[in-house]
Amino acid sequence: MRYVIFDIDGTLTQSTGFDALCFRNAVLEHADVVFKNDWGEYRHVTDSGILNEIIESHGLIKFENEIIGKIKASFIANIDSHLKSHPVEEVPGANRFLKGLSELNNVTVAIATGGWRETAELKLKSAGINFEQFPLCSANDAESRVDIMKQARLRAGKAQELSISYFGDASWDKKACAELGWNFILVGNRTDHHQNIRDFTQYEEALRLCTL
């Protein structure tokens, strides 16, 4: 069995940019704190990882559950509001590629995102991505991107693996794949990698890169 796993933001959906502002506004609504705006500077570049580090660095651990609940609710509301007025689109060819993979007998597909599940589903639905048949792991499941990706692989099935490929768009996706020993395929040009597609309209090239 060959496993093919996907990130969401910048990989399946054109939803980078506004997400960070929605997150920042949600944090500042409930916590008077100063925090790093470069997500790459955090230990775990996931919604739960970034928020946990902000809470820890400001000595707010004893209020952790209350603050997380409030900030998460505000973040979901911010994303929902933004998407209602500014719907996102799929990364070109994403739906067609997912459908094609799902029709192959020797391939299992899953989704692994550093975002919270609630906002991930909002973005996928806004972009018209047909994702319901695929396991989806998120920052609800783990703090570490590597652990989220591991969970996605486990939920995809127990068949012996011949290969695991991961489509992502950022340096932290590349780093996580290197740690896991997975085949990383870069979507877009946010970082550098020798295996790269512009988008999924490069259908045959995407298949080739994930050894299909």
RABELUR-V917839 format. One line per field, one symbol per residue. phi: phi as a letter, one per 20 degrees, with the letter a starting at -180 (. if undefined). Layout:
phi=???
This chain:
phi=.ddcccfdfndececeofgffffgfffffcbecdbfeeffeegcecgffffffffffdmdgfdgfffgfffffffgffffffffecgedffgnffffgffffeefdccdbccceefggfgfgffffemeedfedgcdbffeaeefgffffffffffqdffeeacdcebccfffffffffemefecedncfbdafdbcfaefegffffffeld
